[in-house]
Amino acid sequence: MKKVIGTVATTILSLSLTSNVSLATENNSEEKPELKEDVITYGGDLNQSQKDDVKEKLGAKDSYKSVDISLSDVSKYTGVNYDHIYSSSVIEPKSFGSGVDVEIVTPDNITKVTEAQYTNAAISAGIQNAKIKVASTVEPTTGDGALTGIVKAYAEEGNELNPEDVKNANQEMSDLSDINEQNKGKDGYNDAAMNNAVADMKEQIADEKSNNDEVSEDKVRSIVDDVLKEKGLDKVIDDNQRNTIYNIMVNVSNSNALANDPDGFKKQIGDYKGQLEKKSGDLIDKVKDLNTEDNRNFLMKIWDAIVDFFQKLIQSILNLFK
């Protein structure tokens, strides 16, 4: 068994277990899941002193509903077994149509999954209109995990989220985290730019779904290719990573969350994309600017000049011995 619990698995499971469903309407009568009260969740292995510490870190009030998440909870809903559960979270409802915000309060203890990856995956899973804060104060966790526990929780509230959506969202989070790790430190890449591109792809797929009902796999691939090129990432990632993104977006295009409410999905992901651009616009633009054709040509000219210099230097040395 793994030694530590993935923060995301515990947090999303907690969100699901403590959700109250209300009816919200925006230009239609479709039911949508909405939180009704603020909740703090504790990893089941925390002692009281550790609970007090993480409660302070998360900024939770005494009025917040409190829920402990056990090993059996996580095993039951995610199918993964762990030795300890220390990660905790606060989930606060937002007004309808406000989107999903994620804040990692203890970034030094979340070693793999980023806020952007977490938010993207949460929206893919069907979570709407919530402010989520996560923390691990006892020991580091990867943050890599599963969203599958959300299925059972929403089902118990009478508003079931599609199990396949949650499985695919969890895989998306893991895949994007891997792509980020594989490209970390590489010129022309950063996590903000990739997650902005992913959000843009989802928004365009939702728009296509809203207008045409069906989104073909060819159309999905075309959207992915166009966005990667527009964002300056098409020359940075390799073919395997591109294929991984194809698969993520095909899953999004076939998701229950998108099919049930393409306009709502588009708004959630569009709002998130806007927030990301506002927060990390300089990083996103840096990738785009670095990978323009003019800049690539300029860099190639520099490289060619370096190669030419050393070729001439070597030839000059060889001529001395003739």
C-alpha positions as CSV (number, residue, x, y, z in Angstrom):
1,M,0.0,0.0,0.0
2,K,1.1,3.5,-0.6
3,K,2.2,5.4,2.4
4,V,0.4,8.7,1.8
5,I,-3.0,9.6,0.5
6,G,-3.3,11.8,-2.6
7,T,-4.7,15.1,-1.5
8,V,-7.0,15.4,-4.5
9,A,-8.7,12.1,-3.7
10,T,-9.5,13.0,-0.2
11,T,-10.6,16.6,-1.0
12,I,-12.9,15.6,-3.8
13,L,-14.3,12.7,-1.8
14,S,-14.9,15.1,1.0
15,L,-16.7,17.5,-1.2
16,S,-18.9,14.8,-2.5
17,L,-19.7,13.3,0.9
18,T,-20.7,16.6,2.4
19,S,-22.6,18.1,-0.5
20,N,-26.2,19.2,-0.2
21,V,-28.0,19.5,-3.5
22,S,-30.1,22.5,-4.3
23,L,-31.9,23.4,-7.5
24,A,-30.5,26.2,-9.5
25,T,-31.8,27.6,-12.7
26,E,-30.1,29.7,-15.4
27,N,-32.3,30.1,-18.4
28,N,-33.7,26.6,-18.0
29,S,-35.2,24.3,-15.4
30,E,-32.4,21.7,-15.4
31,E,-31.3,20.5,-11.9
32,K,-27.7,21.1,-11.0
33,P,-25.7,20.2,-7.9
34,E,-24.9,23.0,-5.5
35,L,-23.3,23.2,-2.1
36,K,-25.4,24.8,0.6
37,E,-23.0,25.1,3.5
38,D,-19.3,25.5,4.3
39,V,-17.5,22.3,5.1
40,I,-14.1,21.4,6.6
41,T,-12.9,17.8,6.1
42,Y,-10.1,16.2,8.1
43,G,-7.9,13.3,7.2
44,G,-9.0,10.5,9.5
45,D,-5.5,9.9,11.0
46,L,-5.1,13.4,12.3
47,N,-5.1,13.9,16.1
48,Q,-6.9,16.8,17.7
49,S,-3.8,19.0,17.8
50,Q,-3.2,18.3,14.1
51,K,-6.8,19.1,13.3
52,D,-6.6,22.4,15.1
53,D,-3.4,23.2,13.1
54,V,-4.9,22.4,9.7
55,K,-8.2,24.2,10.6
56,E,-6.2,27.4,11.2
57,K,-4.2,26.9,8.0
58,L,-7.4,26.5,5.9
59,G,-9.1,29.5,7.6
60,A,-12.2,27.4,8.6
61,K,-14.6,28.8,11.1
62,D,-16.3,27.0,14.0
63,S,-19.6,27.2,12.2
64,Y,-18.3,25.0,9.3
65,K,-19.7,21.5,9.1
66,S,-16.9,19.0,10.1
67,V,-16.4,15.6,8.5
68,D,-13.7,13.0,9.1
69,I,-12.6,10.9,6.0
70,S,-11.6,7.4,6.9
71,L,-9.4,4.9,5.1
72,S,-12.4,2.8,4.3
73,D,-14.2,5.8,2.8
74,V,-11.3,6.4,0.4
75,S,-10.9,2.7,-0.4
76,K,-14.6,2.3,-1.0
77,Y,-15.0,5.2,-3.4
78,T,-11.6,5.2,-5.2
79,G,-10.6,1.6,-5.1
80,V,-7.1,2.6,-3.8
81,N,-5.7,1.6,-0.4
82,Y,-3.5,3.8,1.7
83,D,-1.7,3.6,5.0
84,H,-2.6,7.1,6.3
85,I,-4.9,10.0,5.6
86,Y,-3.6,13.4,6.6
87,S,-4.8,15.7,3.8
88,S,-7.7,18.0,4.6
89,S,-9.9,20.5,2.8
90,V,-12.4,23.3,3.0
91,I,-15.2,23.5,0.5
92,E,-17.3,26.7,0.3
93,P,-20.3,27.1,-1.9
94,K,-20.4,29.9,-4.5
95,S,-23.3,31.4,-6.3
96,F,-24.7,29.6,-9.4
97,G,-22.5,30.1,-12.4
98,S,-19.5,31.3,-10.4
99,G,-17.2,28.4,-11.3
100,V,-14.7,26.3,-9.5
101,D,-11.6,27.8,-7.6
102,V,-8.9,25.7,-6.1
103,E,-6.2,27.0,-3.7
104,I,-3.4,24.7,-2.4
105,V,-2.7,26.2,1.0
106,T,0.4,24.1,1.7
107,P,2.2,24.0,-1.7
108,D,5.4,22.7,-0.2
109,N,3.5,19.6,0.9
110,I,1.7,19.0,-2.4
111,T,4.5,17.6,-4.6
112,K,2.9,16.8,-7.9
113,V,-0.6,18.1,-8.8
114,T,-1.0,21.8,-9.3
115,E,-3.9,24.1,-8.7
116,A,-4.5,24.4,-12.4
117,Q,-4.5,20.7,-13.0
118,Y,-6.8,20.2,-10.0
119,T,-9.3,22.8,-11.2
120,N,-9.4,21.5,-14.8
121,A,-10.0,17.9,-13.6
122,A,-12.7,19.0,-11.1
123,I,-14.7,20.7,-13.9
124,S,-14.3,17.7,-16.1
125,A,-15.8,15.6,-13.3
126,G,-18.8,17.8,-13.1
127,I,-18.2,19.8,-10.0
128,Q,-19.7,23.3,-10.2
129,N,-19.6,26.5,-8.2
130,A,-17.3,25.7,-5.3
131,K,-14.3,27.2,-3.7
132,I,-11.9,24.4,-2.6
133,K,-8.9,24.8,-0.4
134,V,-6.6,21.8,0.3
135,A,-3.8,21.3,2.8
136,S,-1.5,18.6,4.1
137,T,0.3,19.7,7.3
138,V,1.7,16.4,8.6
139,E,3.7,15.1,5.6
140,P,4.0,15.7,1.9
141,T,1.7,14.0,-0.6
142,T,1.9,13.8,-4.3
143,G,-1.6,15.2,-4.8
144,D,-2.0,12.5,-7.4
145,G,-5.1,10.5,-6.8
146,A,-8.6,9.9,-7.9
147,L,-11.9,11.7,-8.2
148,T,-13.9,8.5,-8.3
149,G,-15.2,8.9,-4.8
150,I,-17.4,11.7,-6.0
151,V,-19.6,9.3,-7.8
152,K,-21.0,7.6,-4.7
153,A,-21.4,10.8,-2.8
154,Y,-23.4,12.6,-5.5
155,A,-25.5,9.5,-6.0
156,E,-26.4,9.5,-2.3
157,E,-27.5,13.1,-2.8
158,G,-29.8,12.1,-5.6
159,N,-27.8,13.8,-8.3
160,E,-25.4,11.2,-9.5
161,L,-22.3,12.2,-11.4
162,N,-21.3,9.8,-14.2
163,P,-18.7,7.3,-12.9
164,E,-16.9,7.3,-16.2
165,D,-16.6,11.1,-16.1
166,V,-14.9,10.9,-12.7
167,K,-12.6,8.1,-13.8
168,N,-11.6,10.1,-16.9
169,A,-11.2,13.3,-14.9
170,N,-8.8,11.5,-12.5
171,Q,-6.9,10.1,-15.5
172,E,-6.7,13.6,-17.0
173,M,-5.3,15.0,-13.8
174,S,-2.7,12.3,-13.6
175,D,-1.8,12.6,-17.3
176,L,-1.4,16.4,-17.2
177,S,0.7,16.1,-14.1
178,D,3.0,13.6,-15.9
179,I,3.2,15.9,-19.0
180,N,4.2,18.8,-16.7
181,E,6.9,16.7,-15.0
182,Q,8.3,15.5,-18.3
183,N,8.6,19.1,-19.6
184,K,9.6,20.8,-16.4
185,G,12.4,23.3,-17.0
186,K,12.1,23.1,-20.8
187,D,12.2,26.4,-22.7
188,G,8.9,27.2,-24.2
189,Y,6.8,25.3,-21.6
190,N,5.1,26.0,-18.3
191,D,2.1,24.5,-16.5
192,A,0.0,27.6,-16.8
193,A,0.3,27.6,-20.6
194,M,-0.6,23.9,-20.8
195,N,-3.6,24.2,-18.5
196,N,-4.8,27.3,-20.3
197,A,-4.6,25.4,-23.6
198,V,-6.5,22.5,-22.1
199,A,-9.2,24.8,-20.8
200,D,-9.4,26.5,-24.3
201,M,-9.8,23.1,-25.9
202,K,-12.6,22.2,-23.6
203,E,-14.4,25.5,-24.2
204,Q,-14.3,25.0,-27.9
205,I,-15.5,21.4,-27.6
206,A,-18.4,22.6,-25.4
207,D,-19.2,25.3,-28.0
208,E,-19.2,22.7,-30.8
209,K,-21.4,20.4,-28.7
210,S,-23.8,23.2,-28.0
211,N,-24.2,24.2,-31.6
212,N,-24.0,20.8,-33.3
213,D,-24.9,18.3,-30.6
214,E,-22.2,15.8,-31.8
215,V,-18.5,16.4,-31.8
216,S,-16.5,14.0,-34.0
217,E,-13.1,12.7,-33.1
218,D,-11.7,14.4,-36.1
219,K,-13.1,17.7,-34.9
220,V,-11.6,17.1,-31.5
221,R,-8.2,16.4,-33.0
222,S,-8.4,19.5,-35.1
223,I,-9.3,21.6,-32.0
224,V,-6.3,20.2,-30.1
225,D,-3.9,20.8,-32.9
226,D,-5.1,24.3,-33.5
227,V,-5.0,25.3,-29.9
228,L,-1.5,23.8,-29.3
229,K,-0.2,25.8,-32.3
230,E,-2.0,29.0,-31.2
231,K,-0.6,28.7,-27.7
232,G,2.9,28.0,-28.9
233,L,3.0,24.4,-27.5
234,D,2.9,22.4,-30.7
235,K,6.7,22.3,-31.1
236,V,7.4,21.6,-27.4
237,I,5.4,18.5,-26.6
238,D,6.2,15.1,-28.2
239,D,3.9,12.8,-30.1
240,N,3.0,10.7,-27.1
241,Q,2.0,13.7,-25.1
242,R,-0.1,15.0,-28.0
243,N,-1.9,11.7,-28.2
244,T,-2.5,11.8,-24.5
245,I,-4.2,15.2,-24.9
246,Y,-6.2,13.8,-27.8
247,N,-7.5,11.1,-25.5
248,I,-8.3,13.5,-22.7
249,M,-10.3,15.7,-25.1
250,V,-12.2,12.8,-26.7
251,N,-13.2,11.8,-23.2
252,V,-14.4,15.3,-22.5
253,S,-16.4,15.4,-25.8
254,N,-18.1,12.1,-24.8
255,S,-18.7,13.1,-21.1
256,N,-22.0,13.1,-19.3
257,A,-21.2,16.4,-17.7
258,L,-20.9,18.0,-21.2
259,A,-23.8,16.2,-22.7
260,N,-26.2,17.2,-19.9
261,D,-25.4,20.9,-20.0
262,P,-22.9,22.0,-22.7
263,D,-23.7,25.7,-22.1
264,G,-23.1,25.4,-18.4
265,F,-19.9,23.4,-18.9
266,K,-18.7,26.0,-21.4
267,K,-19.3,28.8,-18.8
268,Q,-17.5,27.0,-16.0
269,I,-14.5,26.2,-18.1
270,G,-14.5,29.6,-19.8
271,D,-14.6,31.4,-16.5
272,Y,-11.7,29.3,-15.3
273,K,-9.7,30.0,-18.4
274,G,-10.3,33.7,-17.9
275,Q,-9.1,33.5,-14.2
276,L,-6.0,31.6,-15.3
277,E,-5.2,34.2,-17.9
278,K,-5.6,37.0,-15.4
279,K,-3.5,35.2,-12.8
280,S,-0.8,33.8,-15.1
281,G,-1.1,35.9,-18.3
282,D,2.6,36.7,-18.4
283,L,3.6,33.0,-18.3
284,I,1.1,32.1,-20.9
285,D,2.2,34.9,-23.3
286,K,5.9,34.0,-22.7
287,V,5.4,30.5,-24.1
288,K,3.3,31.9,-27.1
289,D,5.9,34.6,-27.9
290,L,8.9,32.3,-27.5
291,N,7.5,29.7,-29.9
292,T,6.6,32.1,-32.8
293,E,8.0,31.3,-36.2
294,D,10.2,34.4,-36.1
295,N,11.7,33.5,-32.8
296,R,12.3,29.9,-33.8
297,N,14.0,31.2,-37.0
298,F,16.1,33.6,-34.9
299,L,17.2,30.8,-32.5
300,M,18.0,28.6,-35.4
301,K,20.2,31.3,-36.9
302,I,22.0,31.6,-33.6
303,W,22.5,27.8,-33.5
304,D,23.7,27.8,-37.1
305,A,26.2,30.5,-36.3
306,I,27.6,28.6,-33.3
307,V,27.9,25.4,-35.4
308,D,29.6,27.3,-38.2
309,F,32.1,28.9,-35.8
310,F,33.2,25.6,-34.3
311,Q,33.4,23.9,-37.7
312,K,35.7,26.7,-38.9
313,L,37.7,26.5,-35.7
314,I,38.2,22.7,-36.0
315,Q,39.2,23.1,-39.7
316,S,41.7,25.8,-38.8
317,I,43.3,23.5,-36.2
318,L,43.5,20.6,-38.7
319,N,45.1,22.8,-41.3
320,L,48.0,23.5,-38.9
321,F,49.0,19.9,-39.0
322,K,48.9,19.5,-42.8
